Amino acid sequence: MSEHHHVHKQRKQVVNRLARIEGHVRSIKEMANEERDCSEILLQIAAVRKALDSTAKVLLKDHLESCVVDAVHHGNQDKVL
């Protein structure tokens, strides 16, 4: 993995979102162990998928604004893209 030498403005937000998602997934696992209704579990899985998608969008925006812009400024855009 390459080392980054520029600021990722949304890193803390991404990490916080992932921590919430991690807790949500643990609670879904508990629901399954408790033999809760399948529809309830599926609904919670859908919520986690949406949360992951939202987090991915934040991360992608951060990547475009930091990694890609930095690469362009340093002539490395082909490598990053």
Backbone as ProteinMPNN parsed JSONL, in Angstrom:
{"seq_chain_A": "MSEHHHVHKQRKQVVNRLARIEGHVRSIKEMANEERDCSEILLQIAAVRKALDSTAKVLLKDHLESCVVDAVHHGNQDKVL", "coords_chain_A": {"N_chain_A": [[0.847, -1.17, 0.0], [0.555, 2.189, -0.845], [2.023, 5.142, 0.569], [0.42, 8.063, 1.708], [0.865, 11.546, 1.306], [-0.648, 13.751, 1.743], [-3.46, 15.712, 2.85], [-6.41, 14.178, 3.989], [-9.453, 15.287, 4.133], [-11.877, 14.265, 5.04], [-11.361, 11.992, 6.513], [-11.716, 11.42, 9.311], [-14.508, 11.555, 9.512], [-15.215, 9.438, 7.823], [-14.082, 7.249, 9.2], [-15.57, 7.397, 11.589], [-18.169, 6.898, 10.606], [-17.805, 4.288, 9.659], [-17.327, 2.969, 12.06], [-19.834, 3.2, 13.29], [-21.319, 1.676, 11.49], [-20.098, -0.789, 11.84], [-20.923, -1.413, 14.457], [-23.651, -1.602, 13.984], [-23.755, -3.82, 12.279], [-22.901, -5.788, 14.046], [-25.117, -5.811, 15.749], [-27.039, -6.775, 14.015], [-26.091, -9.341, 13.604], [-26.53, -10.358, 16.17], [-29.314, -10.253, 16.153], [-29.84, -12.25, 14.277], [-28.79, -14.47, 15.633], [-30.603, -14.563, 17.703], [-32.749, -15.452, 16.404], [-34.539, -13.681, 15.153], [-37.199, -12.205, 13.235], [-37.006, -12.771, 9.74], [-37.583, -10.715, 7.905], [-37.147, -8.413, 9.416], [-34.401, -8.58, 9.846], [-33.454, -8.477, 7.214], [-34.26, -5.9, 6.556], [-32.599, -4.401, 8.23], [-30.109, -5.124, 7.191], [-30.319, -3.931, 4.689], [-30.289, -1.277, 5.504], [-27.668, -1.066, 6.455], [-26.26, -1.502, 4.094], [-26.99, 0.8, 2.672], [-25.827, 2.716, 4.328], [-23.127, 2.02, 4.008], [-22.834, 2.582, 1.278], [-23.23, 5.366, 1.326], [-21.037, 6.116, 2.864], [-18.989, 5.296, 1.185], [-19.337, 7.133, -0.887], [-18.605, 9.525, 0.389], [-15.926, 8.927, 0.884], [-14.977, 8.586, -1.748], [-15.36, 11.187, -2.76], [-13.559, 12.555, -1.12], [-11.224, 11.299, -1.957], [-11.101, 12.13, -4.64], [-10.844, 14.891, -4.256], [-8.469, 15.088, -2.844], [-6.384, 12.988, -3.277], [-6.432, 12.631, -6.13], [-6.295, 15.276, -7.087], [-3.846, 16.039, -5.938], [-2.164, 14.239, -7.279], [-2.408, 15.141, -9.914], [-1.257, 17.66, -9.669], [1.341, 16.883, -9.223], [2.065, 15.566, -11.487], [1.389, 12.865, -11.679], [-0.998, 11.801, -12.576], [-1.776, 9.721, -14.34], [-0.983, 7.382, -13.027], [-2.583, 7.437, -10.692], [-5.189, 7.581, -11.715]], "CA_chain_A": [[0.0, 0.0, 0.0], [1.372, 3.395, -0.926], [1.849, 6.105, 1.642], [-0.101, 9.348, 1.246], [1.516, 12.685, 1.946], [-1.538, 14.904, 1.673], [-4.539, 15.674, 3.843], [-7.733, 13.658, 3.653], [-10.303, 16.107, 4.993], [-13.027, 13.52, 5.564], [-10.917, 10.723, 7.109], [-12.359, 11.195, 10.613], [-15.92, 11.285, 9.247], [-15.292, 8.08, 7.27], [-13.795, 6.315, 10.298], [-16.724, 7.412, 12.491], [-19.261, 6.206, 9.933], [-17.5, 2.857, 9.64], [-17.5, 2.464, 13.423], [-21.281, 3.034, 13.497], [-21.739, 0.542, 10.66], [-19.586, -1.984, 12.512], [-21.842, -1.687, 15.56], [-24.931, -1.997, 13.393], [-23.584, -5.192, 11.793], [-22.896, -6.658, 15.237], [-26.491, -5.958, 16.247], [-27.748, -7.65, 13.071], [-25.64, -10.695, 13.933], [-27.269, -10.742, 17.374], [-30.696, -10.508, 15.725], [-29.856, -13.567, 13.631], [-28.599, -15.462, 16.697], [-31.841, -14.593, 18.488], [-33.774, -15.953, 15.49], [-35.536, -12.652, 14.888], [-37.892, -12.329, 11.959], [-36.14, -12.55, 8.568], [-37.838, -9.409, 7.293], [-36.48, -7.408, 10.245], [-32.964, -8.679, 9.583], [-33.229, -7.968, 5.862], [-34.401, -4.443, 6.607], [-31.382, -3.866, 8.848], [-29.031, -5.312, 6.218], [-30.501, -2.877, 3.682], [-29.841, -0.023, 6.122], [-26.2, -1.101, 6.485], [-25.799, -1.32, 2.704], [-27.151, 2.22, 2.351], [-24.804, 3.435, 5.09], [-21.849, 1.768, 3.341], [-22.84, 3.356, 0.033], [-23.034, 6.774, 1.68], [-19.651, 6.257, 3.302], [-18.159, 5.186, -0.018], [-19.447, 8.406, -1.606], [-17.779, 10.494, 1.114], [-14.541, 8.544, 0.651], [-14.671, 8.888, -3.142], [-15.241, 12.644, -2.871], [-12.298, 12.893, -0.473], [-10.169, 10.805, -2.842], [-11.025, 13.023, -5.793], [-10.393, 16.22, -3.834], [-7.119, 15.096, -2.285], [-5.439, 12.116, -3.984], [-6.394, 12.898, -7.565], [-5.795, 16.643, -7.275], [-2.426, 16.0, -5.613], [-1.487, 13.532, -8.369], [-2.374, 16.035, -11.075], [-0.265, 18.705, -9.389], [2.687, 16.306, -9.241], [2.275, 14.875, -12.75], [1.177, 11.425, -11.522], [-2.416, 11.511, -12.772], [-1.968, 8.413, -14.999], [-0.834, 6.345, -11.994], [-3.729, 7.485, -9.776], [-6.409, 7.279, -12.456]], "C_chain_A": [[0.891, 1.232, 0.0], [1.03, 4.353, 0.204], [1.392, 7.435, 1.064], [0.564, 10.468, 2.027], [0.665, 13.937, 1.826], [-2.719, 14.669, 2.61], [-5.815, 15.085, 3.242], [-8.706, 14.328, 4.622], [-11.415, 15.317, 5.668], [-12.637, 12.215, 6.267], [-11.632, 10.431, 8.431], [-13.835, 10.861, 10.421], [-16.099, 9.859, 8.713], [-15.082, 7.051, 8.375], [-14.977, 6.255, 11.264], [-17.913, 6.681, 11.887], [-19.035, 4.698, 9.941], [-17.656, 2.23, 11.029], [-18.982, 2.248, 13.734], [-21.802, 1.833, 12.715], [-21.304, -0.766, 11.306], [-20.507, -2.382, 13.667], [-23.189, -2.176, 15.066], [-24.856, -3.442, 12.913], [-23.557, -6.17, 12.969], [-24.315, -6.872, 15.763], [-27.322, -6.827, 15.302], [-27.361, -9.107, 13.328], [-26.372, -11.216, 15.167], [-28.724, -11.055, 17.038], [-30.806, -11.891, 15.1], [-29.698, -14.671, 14.667], [-29.852, -15.633, 17.542], [-33.027, -15.087, 17.666], [-34.917, -14.96, 15.305], [-36.104, -12.859, 13.496], [-36.968, -11.968, 10.791], [-36.339, -11.168, 7.958], [-37.191, -8.284, 8.089], [-34.979, -7.391, 9.962], [-32.644, -8.128, 8.196], [-33.33, -6.448, 5.809], [-33.145, -3.795, 7.186], [-30.172, -4.02, 7.926], [-29.112, -4.238, 5.135], [-30.023, -1.532, 4.233], [-28.318, 0.049, 6.156], [-25.643, -0.887, 5.079], [-25.894, 0.152, 2.298], [-26.088, 3.051, 3.075], [-23.417, 3.232, 4.469], [-21.748, 2.555, 2.039], [-22.592, 4.84, 0.305], [-21.597, 7.036, 2.107], [-18.705, 6.187, 2.113], [-18.191, 6.485, -0.817], [-18.592, 9.478, -0.938], [-16.303, 10.208, 0.844], [-14.113, 8.86, -0.784], [-14.483, 10.391, -3.346], [-13.913, 13.1, -2.279], [-11.118, 12.479, -1.354], [-9.99, 11.744, -4.04], [-10.433, 14.377, -5.409], [-8.972, 16.239, -3.293], [-6.154, 14.271, -3.138], [-5.303, 12.487, -5.457], [-5.836, 14.294, -7.836], [-4.301, 16.697, -7.002], [-1.639, 15.334, -6.735], [-1.356, 14.41, -9.606], [-1.311, 17.117, -10.874], [1.169, 18.193, -9.462], [2.963, 15.487, -10.497], [2.101, 13.365, -12.688], [-0.258, 11.002, -11.819], [-2.65, 10.161, -13.431], [-1.894, 7.278, -13.976], [-2.07, 6.289, -11.096], [-5.024, 7.095, -10.489], [-6.411, 5.844, -12.9]], "O_chain_A": [[1.862, 1.308, 0.753], [-0.088, 4.372, 0.719], [1.915, 7.885, 0.046], [0.795, 10.363, 3.231], [1.187, 15.051, 1.809], [-2.936, 13.558, 3.093], [-6.235, 15.448, 2.143], [-8.766, 13.967, 5.797], [-11.848, 15.675, 6.763], [-13.514, 11.411, 6.584], [-12.102, 9.314, 8.645], [-14.36, 9.976, 11.097], [-17.031, 9.158, 9.109], [-15.836, 6.081, 8.468], [-15.349, 5.17, 11.712], [-18.593, 5.925, 12.58], [-19.958, 3.925, 10.198], [-18.075, 1.078, 11.145], [-19.354, 1.253, 14.357], [-22.625, 1.066, 13.215], [-22.058, -1.739, 11.316], [-20.83, -3.559, 13.83], [-23.794, -3.065, 15.665], [-25.796, -4.21, 13.119], [-24.13, -7.257, 12.889], [-24.672, -7.976, 16.173], [-28.217, -7.543, 15.751], [-28.208, -9.998, 13.274], [-26.785, -12.375, 15.207], [-29.3, -12.004, 17.571], [-31.76, -12.621, 15.367], [-30.383, -15.691, 14.6], [-30.129, -16.725, 18.038], [-34.157, -15.138, 18.151], [-36.091, -15.329, 15.298], [-35.547, -13.6, 12.686], [-36.239, -10.977, 10.851], [-35.375, -10.524, 7.543], [-36.732, -7.302, 7.506], [-34.367, -6.329, 9.852], [-31.67, -7.395, 8.027], [-32.569, -5.793, 5.097], [-32.684, -2.766, 6.692], [-29.307, -3.145, 7.885], [-28.088, -3.699, 4.714], [-29.421, -0.741, 3.507], [-27.741, 1.109, 5.913], [-24.66, -0.168, 4.902], [-24.987, 0.684, 1.658], [-25.519, 3.978, 2.499], [-22.623, 4.17, 4.411], [-20.701, 3.126, 1.733], [-21.829, 5.487, -0.411], [-21.012, 8.059, 1.752], [-17.73, 6.936, 2.044], [-17.169, 6.893, -1.369], [-17.926, 10.255, -1.622], [-15.521, 11.127, 0.603], [-13.006, 9.35, -1.006], [-13.55, 10.815, -4.027], [-13.222, 13.933, -2.865], [-10.139, 13.213, -1.482], [-8.868, 12.102, -4.401], [-9.622, 14.94, -6.145], [-8.331, 17.29, -3.282], [-5.19, 14.822, -3.671], [-4.193, 12.64, -5.967], [-4.998, 14.468, -8.721], [-3.56, 17.333, -7.751], [-0.565, 15.809, -7.105], [-0.316, 14.419, -10.264], [-0.563, 17.446, -11.795], [2.099, 18.957, -9.726], [3.975, 14.79, -10.573], [2.611, 12.652, -13.552], [-0.693, 9.946, -11.359], [-3.639, 9.501, -13.113], [-2.663, 6.32, -14.056], [-2.551, 5.202, -10.776], [-5.852, 6.37, -9.937], [-7.361, 5.398, -13.543]]}, "name": "protein", "num_of_chains": 1, "seq": "MSEHHHVHKQRKQVVNRLARIEGHVRSIKEMANEERDCSEILLQIAAVRKALDSTAKVLLKDHLESCVVDAVHHGNQDKVL"}
